[in-house]
Structure formats: structure tokens, C-alpha cells
Amino acid sequence: MNEIELVEEAIKNGEGKLGKGGSLIVYTGEKTGRSPKDKHVVREKGTEDKIWWENNRPMLTNHFDTLHRDMSEHLKGKRFYSQSLQASMNTNENFNIEVTTELAWHSLFIRHLLQVPSEELLNNFEPDFKILNCPSFFSDPGRHGCVSKTTIAISFEKKLVLICGTGYAGENKKSVFTILNFLLPERSTMPMHCSANHALSNEDDVALFFGLSGTGKTTLSADPDRVLIGDDEHGWSDTGVFNIEGGCYAKTINLSYEDEPQIFSTTEKFATVIENMNYGPKDRSLKFSDSSITENMRCAYPISYIKNSSKSGFGGVPKNIILLTCDAFGVLPPVAKLTAAEAVFYFLSGFTSKVAGTEEGIKEPVPTFSTCFGAPFMPQKPEVYGQLLWKRINSTNPVCWLLNTGWSGGRYGEGERISIELTRKILKFILSHKTDFETRTDQFFNFSVPIEINEVPKTLLNPRANWTNEEDYDRSATELKSMFVSNFQQFSSINEKVDGVYNRLKNE
């Protein structure tokens, strides 16, 4: 089924309502965010030594097979929807994905988020992986070897993903990303939870934005002055950066035309999936500031809905790598320039704050370390991704940055979150490729911090001076620094230089 047919099906089935411009307004039910604690990887001969078991909950083969049989039996006689799709815009790294869903709007969602093959390819379509999604089926921990009624289970041997007990559509796309996170390193390709764009007139002027949901990945990459390659999942091969997806999945809490005109416009386009948002009963106008359902309100749409998006999904090797962090401690400067070793250290650390609503139970920002800025989707050991990033940075020499979109002047609840306007001015500075700017060495974290950026208050660039009580800042900075040290102890040695970053933080 195409987009028109799926919108019709969803409305006919009572799954959603037609919104302004022909969008589809839907609700995900009890689950309004991802369920990372319910993810399982099947223990199998080919993956036993490769999986990062400290981060991935195991499942036995017999439990997975039973779950598959029970879900298939549950679907007998029911209407379901299948899509034959592709992940990865790079033909050398392309994967065929068959997605079968119980809900029509889930089928529409994943059709947006992946790529629809040509008729020629469809005629000879053989799936490399299959996904079966059945929200109305609930898993049984005793019978299926899981932990709750919700389960996301992956068998790399059987090339199959099972999803049940959740209506949250994001589990579909993150399952695809998990698959590629396992397979792409085998091809020496770096899989990345990041957005990417390039300069309007130069495909080789690429910027990567690593970050978790709510840190600004989608917002900052959707820049009218640059071409959007993709907003969430990419690969980095010898030839450059390529988009894994075919669409975008953007947060809509407090979305406004003034701050984010390109994303805002997609909410009134045909077949855009509007997820968990309240609306006016007569005109179906969306209530962007109403978080009574969840703060993890979303819209899903084809990337072509962004006016200046890339048609090829390709770009050259990155000129800038930007690690986005949302610091709820209010300690980190809004921007810092990183060495290659520091970039790998902070990439593996993945420090940020989980923003309200993105995961079940998150009500306010929670400081966290999410390895590689995407721990829930990383099946292989972190060192694999760290070594890949080190190799790529040292072979191409991009400029690396830490960009804080969190709080300044105090912790969450005391300070203020750095505005999108100021972050965009800092980003403009980053993308200008200036090399003659003066920096200071941060007294706690040792990285280089620009002293002056046009139209950005100097006090903002020096967070200690932005706190009313500098001693309180010192205590918070010391606390955060110790958290970085404690977290990094889990990783095996990457190389002497990355280890040196860790040792300096530990010993100073």
C-alpha cells in the first residue's frame, strides 16, 4: 500500500484522525516512548562473542521461537500490512527490510522513515531482515523469557525482529538502526546516531551532529542555509557520509514556525504522522505546548518534505564533527573545541540528559551516559565504534566540537536552558571554518573553549562566571568530572592518546 491507501486504512480502522493539510493524528497508547529495558538479543553461536551483553539483555533461542510462533498465531485471521523497504542510501551498503505491522499507521510511519525501492528492485526483492510488529500481543515473561508484556527481540541468525506490547512506532526505526549497528562495522563502515548536513554549494562541507533525542540533532541540522542529508541515522564509509533513512522523526514539543520553520511546515503536509499531540476539535490545529499526553510528541515525514534536503542522501567526508550534549548540571560551556582523542573520549562517554518523555518514566532531565550517543541501539562492544571513529577522524582530520544545548547559570531548575537562537549563532561560528580565534583551557575538563564569538555573551562562554555562586559551580563541576571518570572505567584501552584524556581527568 502507498501513502494515500495507508492514510485511508488508518482512518477506516479507527487508528487516527485526519489533521490539517492531510496529516494523520495518532496515539500510541500506554507507551509514549521507547522501552530500552525490554530489548533483547538472542544468544547465538555467530554473535555470542560480539554482542555487548552488559548493555543488551539476552534471550534464549527457544524463547524467541516460541514468541515468534505465538505472535504469528495471534495475527491469524487479522488484517496486517507489509512494506518492502531499503535501509541505507549507499548502494554498496544497502539492506532490504521487510516490515509487517498490525497497524496501518505503523506501516505508513516506517514507509516514511526508510526508502521505497524502485519497481525494478521490488520485482526481485529478497529481504535481508524481517520485522514483525504486533502491539495487541503481549509477551509472557514465564513463557517467552522476557521481563514484561512488552518485548523487542532480535535474532541476527534468523534475521528477524519481533516487537510486541507497544504502540510506539519509534521501536520500528530503532530496530533497523540496531541491525545496521551490528552489520556495518563488519564492512569497516561507521554507523552513527547523528544528523548530517552540508553547505548549499559544497557537498564536501559536511557537518555531523551526534546526540540523543532532545539535544538538538534534528533542529540544528534542519538549517535553511545548508542541505539536510538526514536527521538521525548515518553511515561513514571510505567515500563519505550517507543517510540510512528516507525520512525524519522530529520532536514537536513547543515547536514554532519562528524557531523551526522547516520542521513546523511538515506538520501540515499530507500523510505526516502526528504522534501523541492534542488538537483543536474543530480545525484540528495542533497544540504544541500541551504536554498532557507526553512531552515526547513527534511527527514523522519523508525527508523530501524539508525544502532543502539532499536528493542523493550523500555527502563527502565530514569537515566538522559536533557532539551534542544537554548538560542538566549547567557546568559545561556552550561550546568546546576537541582534539581527536577528546572527541573519541566524549563520544564513548555519550554524556547528556535524557529529556522528558523520550523513554518511559522520564519526567524531567536526567543526567546520563549513553555510550556512543546511542547505547540502547549499540549491539557490539563500545570499543568497536570508538576504534572506527578514531580511524575515521585520523584519516580525514575534521574539526571536532562539544556543543552544549543544556543549562547555564545553574543546574536544571536554577539556571536557564541555552536558547536555540544562541546555539545557532555558535553553530554559525563552528561552520565558518575560522582558525584564528582565541581559546582558554577549561580548568576542570582541559578542553579548549573559545573566548569570544560574535553576538554571544562572553559570560555564557565561561559558565563559571555565569553562576551567581562560583563555589557552587566548582562543586558541580567536580561532581560531573568524577562522573566522567567513573563511567569511562568500563572501557578497554582504545589507544594511548584517548587513555591520556581519561588519565588527565582522573589525576588532576
C-alpha positions in Angstrom: 0.0 0.0 0.0 1.1 3.6 -0.7 0.8 6.6 1.5 -2.8 7.5 0.3 -4.0 4.0 0.9 -2.4 3.7 4.3 -3.9 7.0 5.5 -7.3 5.8 4.3 -6.8 2.4 6.1 -5.7 4.0 9.3 -8.8 6.3 9.4 -11.1 3.4 8.4 -9.7 1.3 11.2 -10.1 4.0 13.8 -6.4 4.3 14.3 -6.2 8.0 13.8 -7.9 11.2 12.6 -7.2 13.4 9.6 -5.3 16.6 10.6 -4.6 19.9 8.9 -3.2 19.5 5.4 -4.0 15.8 5.4 -1.7 14.8 8.2 -2.6 11.8 10.3 -3.1 12.3 14.0 -2.4 9.1 16.1 -1.9 8.0 19.6 0.5 5.2 20.8 -1.4 4.2 23.9 0.3 3.4 27.2 3.8 3.5 25.7 4.7 7.0 24.5 8.4 6.5 24.3 11.0 3.7 23.8 11.3 0.8 26.1 15.0 0.1 26.2 14.7 -2.3 29.2 12.5 -4.6 27.2 15.0 -5.1 24.3 16.6 -8.5 23.9 19.2 -10.0 21.7 19.1 -13.8 21.1 22.2 -15.7 22.2 23.5 -17.4 19.1 26.8 -19.0 18.0 27.6 -16.3 15.5 27.0 -13.4 17.8 28.0 -14.7 21.3 31.4 -13.1 21.3 30.4 -9.9 19.5 27.4 -8.7 21.5 27.9 -6.1 24.3 26.0 -8.2 26.8 26.4 -5.7 29.6 24.1 -3.4 27.6 22.0 -6.0 25.7 19.6 -8.2 27.5 20.0 -11.9 26.3 17.2 -14.2 25.2 17.4 -17.9 24.6 16.6 -19.3 21.1 13.7 -21.4 22.3 12.1 -18.4 23.9 12.4 -16.4 20.8 11.0 -19.2 18.6 8.0 -19.5 21.0 7.4 -15.8 20.9 7.5 -15.9 17.1 5.0 -18.7 16.9 2.7 -17.1 19.4 2.7 -13.8 17.6 2.1 -15.4 14.2 -0.8 -17.4 15.7 -2.2 -14.2 17.2 -2.2 -12.5 13.8 -4.0 -15.3 12.0 -7.2 -14.0 10.5 -6.3 -10.4 11.3 -5.6 -7.7 8.7 -1.9 -6.7 8.6 0.3 -4.5 6.5 3.7 -5.3 4.9 6.3 -3.0 3.4 9.3 -4.0 1.3 11.8 -1.2 2.0 15.5 -0.4 2.0 17.8 1.0 4.6 20.9 3.0 3.5 21.3 5.3 0.6 24.6 3.8 -0.2 24.1 1.0 -2.8 27.2 -0.8 -1.5 25.8 -0.8 2.0 22.1 -1.3 1.2 19.9 -3.6 3.2 16.4 -4.9 2.2 14.0 -4.8 5.1 10.5 -6.3 5.1 8.3 -4.8 7.8 5.0 -6.4 8.8 2.8 -4.4 11.1 -0.6 -4.9 12.7 -1.4 -1.2 12.4 -1.8 0.7 9.1 -0.2 3.9 10.6 2.9 1.9 11.7 3.2 0.8 8.1 2.9 4.4 7.0 5.5 5.5 9.6 8.2 3.0 8.5 7.5 3.8 4.8 8.3 7.4 5.6 11.4 6.5 7.7 13.0 4.1 5.2 13.3 4.2 1.4 10.8 2.8 -1.1 12.7 0.8 -3.7 12.1 1.2 -7.4 9.7 -1.1 -9.2 12.6 -3.0 -10.7 14.1 -3.7 -7.3 10.7 -4.6 -5.9 10.1 -7.2 -8.5 13.3 -9.0 -7.3 13.0 -8.1 -3.6 14.6 -10.5 -1.2 14.6 -9.3 2.5 17.9 -9.3 4.3 16.0 -8.8 7.5 12.3 -9.0 8.6 10.5 -7.1 11.3 7.2 -8.3 12.8 5.3 -5.7 14.9 2.1 -6.7 16.8 1.1 -4.1 19.5 -2.0 -6.1 20.6 0.0 -9.1 21.5 1.6 -9.1 25.0 4.6 -11.2 25.9 4.6 -13.5 28.9 7.9 -13.5 30.9 7.5 -17.1 32.0 6.8 -18.4 28.5 8.9 -16.1 26.4 12.0 -15.5 28.6 11.4 -11.7 28.7 10.8 -9.2 31.5 7.5 -7.7 30.8 4.4 -7.7 28.5 6.4 -5.5 26.1 9.3 -7.1 24.1 11.6 -6.1 21.3 13.7 -9.1 20.4 16.4 -9.5 17.7 17.8 -12.7 16.2 20.8 -12.0 14.0 20.9 -15.6 13.0 17.3 -15.8 11.9 17.5 -12.2 10.6 14.2 -11.3 12.4 13.0 -8.7 14.8 9.9 -9.3 17.0 8.1 -6.3 18.6 5.0 -6.7 20.7 3.1 -5.0 23.5 3.8 -1.4 22.5 2.2 1.0 20.0 5.2 3.3 20.0 6.3 3.5 16.3 9.9 4.5 17.1 10.7 0.9 18.0 10.4 0.1 14.3 13.1 2.5 13.2 15.4 1.9 16.1 15.3 -1.8 15.4 16.6 -1.1 11.9 19.3 1.0 13.3 20.3 -1.7 15.8 20.6 -4.2 12.9 22.9 -1.9 10.9 24.9 -1.0 14.0 25.8 -4.7 14.2 26.3 -5.3 10.4 28.1 -2.1 9.2 31.2 -2.4 11.3 31.8 -5.8 9.6 32.3 -3.7 6.4 34.5 -1.1 8.1 31.7 1.4 7.9 31.0 3.5 10.9 27.2 3.5 11.9 26.2 6.7 13.6 23.3 8.0 15.6 23.7 11.5 14.2 22.2 14.0 11.8 24.2 15.4 8.9 24.1 18.3 6.5 26.4 20.0 4.0 26.9 23.6 2.6 24.5 24.7 -0.1 27.1 24.7 -2.8 29.6 22.2 -1.5 28.7 18.5 -0.8 32.2 18.1 0.8 31.5 20.6 3.5 29.7 18.1 5.8 28.8 18.5 9.4 27.8 15.6 11.7 25.6 16.1 14.8 25.8 13.3 17.3 23.3 13.4 20.1 20.3 11.8 21.9 16.7 12.8 21.4 16.0 16.3 22.7 19.6 17.6 22.4 19.0 19.5 19.1 20.1 16.9 16.5 17.1 17.3 14.2 16.6 21.1 15.0 20.2 22.2 14.3 20.7 20.1 11.1 17.4 21.4 9.5 19.1 24.7 8.6 17.7 26.7 5.6 21.3 27.8 4.8 22.5 24.2 4.4 21.4 20.9 2.7 20.0 18.3 5.0 21.4 14.8 4.3 19.5 13.2 7.1 18.3 13.8 10.7 19.1 10.7 12.7 21.0 7.7 11.3 24.0 7.7 9.0 27.0 5.6 7.9 30.5 6.8 7.2 32.5 4.8 4.7 35.7 5.5 2.7 33.7 7.6 0.2 31.9 9.8 2.8 28.7 10.1 4.7 25.4 8.5 3.6 21.8 8.6 5.1 20.5 5.3 6.3 16.9 6.5 6.4 14.5 8.2 4.0 12.6 10.3 6.5 12.6 12.3 9.7 11.2 11.7 13.2 11.1 15.1 15.0 10.1 16.1 18.5 7.2 18.7 18.4 7.1 19.9 22.0 6.9 23.7 21.8 7.6 23.6 18.1 7.2 27.0 16.5 7.4 28.4 13.0 9.7 31.2 14.2 12.3 28.9 15.6 12.0 25.9 13.3 10.1 26.9 10.2 11.1 23.8 8.1 10.0 21.2 10.6 6.9 23.2 11.6 5.7 23.2 8.0 5.8 19.4 7.8 3.1 19.1 10.5 0.6 20.4 7.9 1.6 18.2 5.0 -0.2 15.2 3.6 0.5 11.8 5.4 2.8 13.3 8.0 2.3 11.2 11.1 1.4 13.3 14.1 2.1 11.3 17.2 0.6 11.9 20.7 -0.5 15.5 20.2 -3.6 17.3 21.4 -5.5 19.4 18.8 -8.4 21.8 18.4 -11.7 19.8 17.9 -12.9 21.9 15.0 -9.9 23.0 13.0 -7.6 20.2 14.1 -4.9 22.8 14.9 -2.1 21.2 16.9 -1.4 22.2 20.5 2.4 22.3 20.5 2.7 23.5 24.1 0.3 20.9 25.5 2.3 18.1 27.0 -0.6 16.5 28.9 -0.2 13.2 26.9 3.6 13.2 26.8 6.5 15.6 26.2 7.7 13.1 23.6 5.3 14.4 21.0 6.5 13.6 17.5 6.0 14.0 13.8 7.2 11.6 11.1 7.6 12.6 7.5 9.6 11.9 4.3 12.8 13.9 4.1 11.6 15.4 0.9 9.2 17.5 3.0 12.3 19.5 4.1 12.7 22.0 1.3 16.5 21.9 1.0 17.0 18.2 1.8 19.5 16.1 -0.2 18.1 14.1 -3.1 21.0 11.7 -3.1 21.4 11.2 0.7 25.2 11.5 0.3 27.9 13.9 1.3 31.7 13.9 1.5 33.9 13.2 4.5 33.0 15.5 7.4 34.6 18.8 7.9 33.1 19.2 11.4 32.0 16.7 14.0 29.7 18.1 16.6 28.9 16.1 19.8 25.7 17.4 21.3 25.2 17.3 25.0 22.3 18.6 27.1 24.0 19.3 30.4 21.5 19.5 33.2 24.3 20.3 35.7 24.8 23.7 34.0 28.6 23.1 34.1 29.8 22.6 30.6 30.5 25.6 28.3 28.1 26.0 25.4 31.0 25.0 23.0 34.4 23.5 23.3 37.0 22.5 20.6 38.2 19.0 20.9 41.3 17.1 19.9 40.8 13.8 18.1 41.4 11.9 21.3 39.0 14.1 23.3 36.4 13.5 20.6 36.6 9.8 20.9 36.6 10.1 24.8 33.4 12.2 24.7 31.8 10.0 22.0 32.3 6.9 24.1 31.1 8.8 27.2 28.0 10.0 25.5 27.1 12.4 28.3 23.8 14.2 28.1 20.5 14.4 29.8 17.6 12.2 28.9 14.9 14.7 28.1 11.4 14.2 29.5 9.2 11.7 27.6 11.8 10.1 25.3 11.8 7.0 27.4 9.2 5.5 29.7 9.3 7.1 33.1 11.4 10.2 32.2 9.6 13.2 33.6 12.4 15.8 33.8 16.0 15.9 32.5 18.1 13.0 33.9 21.9 13.2 33.6 23.1 10.1 31.9 26.0 8.5 30.0 24.7 6.9 26.8 27.7 5.3 25.1 28.3 6.5 21.5 25.2 8.7 22.0 23.0 5.7 21.4 23.7 2.9 23.9 20.2 1.3 23.5 20.9 0.7 19.8 24.5 -0.5 20.1 24.7 -4.3 19.9 28.5 -4.5 19.5 31.0 -3.6 22.2 31.7 0.2 22.5 35.4 -0.2 21.7 34.4 -1.3 18.2 32.7 2.0 17.5 35.4 4.0 19.3 38.1 2.5 17.1 36.1 3.1 14.0 35.7 6.8 14.9 39.4 7.2 15.8 40.3 5.7 12.4 37.9 8.0 10.5 39.0 11.1 12.3 42.7 10.5 11.9 42.3 9.7 8.2 40.3 12.8 7.3 41.1 15.4 10.0 37.7 17.0 10.7 37.4 19.7 13.4 35.7 18.2 16.4 33.4 20.1 18.9 31.4 19.6 22.0 28.2 21.7 21.8 26.1 22.0 25.0 22.4 22.7 24.4 21.5 22.3 28.1 21.6 24.7 31.0 23.8 27.6 32.0 24.0 29.7 35.2 23.0 26.8 37.4 21.6 23.3 37.4 18.2 22.4 35.9 15.6 24.2 38.0 18.0 27.0 38.9 19.8 28.1 35.7 18.3 28.7 32.2 18.5 26.5 29.2 20.6 27.9 26.4 18.3 29.3 23.7 18.1 27.9 20.2 18.9 31.4 18.9 22.2 31.5 20.8 23.1 27.9 19.9 22.5 28.7 16.2 25.0 31.7 16.5 27.6 29.3 18.0 26.9 26.8 15.2 27.4 29.5 12.6 30.8 30.2 14.1 31.6 26.5 14.1 30.6 26.1 10.4 32.5 29.2 9.3 35.8 27.2 9.4 37.6 30.0 11.4 41.0 29.1 12.7 42.3 32.3 14.1 40.2 32.5 17.3 41.5 32.7 20.8 40.7 30.0 23.3 41.2 29.2 27.0 41.8 25.8 28.6 38.9 24.7 30.8 40.1 24.3 34.4 38.1 21.2 35.0 37.9 19.4 31.7 41.1 20.6 29.9 39.5 21.1 26.5 39.8 24.4 24.6 36.9 27.0 24.8 36.5 30.0 22.5 36.8 33.2 24.4 34.7 35.3 22.1 32.0 34.5 19.5 30.1 37.2 17.7 26.7 38.0 19.2 27.2 35.5 22.0 27.6 36.9 25.6 31.1 36.3 26.9 29.7 35.2 30.3 27.9 32.4 28.6 31.2 31.1 27.1 32.6 31.0 30.7 29.9 29.1 32.7 31.7 29.6 36.0 31.3 33.4 35.6 27.7 32.9 34.7 26.8 31.3 38.1 25.9 33.6 41.0 28.0 31.5 43.3 31.3 30.3 41.8 31.9 27.8 44.7 28.6 26.1 43.8 29.8 25.9 40.3 33.1 24.3 41.4 31.3 21.7 43.4 29.0 20.8 40.5 31.9 20.7 38.0 33.9 18.5 40.3 30.9 16.2 40.7 30.4 15.9 36.9 34.1 15.4 36.3 34.1 12.5 38.7 31.1 11.0 36.9 33.0 11.1 33.6 36.0 9.3 35.2 33.8 6.7 36.9 31.9 6.0 33.7 35.0 5.6 31.5 36.4 2.9 33.6 34.2 0.4 31.9 36.0 0.7 28.5 39.1 -1.2 27.4 42.1 0.8 26.3 41.4 2.5 22.9 44.9 3.9 22.4 47.5 5.9 24.3 46.0 9.3 23.4 42.4 8.5 24.3 43.6 6.9 27.5 45.6 10.1 28.2 42.4 12.2 28.2 40.9 9.9 30.8 44.1 9.9 32.9 44.3 13.7 33.0 40.7 14.0 34.2 41.3 11.3 36.8 44.6 12.7 38.2 44.1 16.5 38.1 
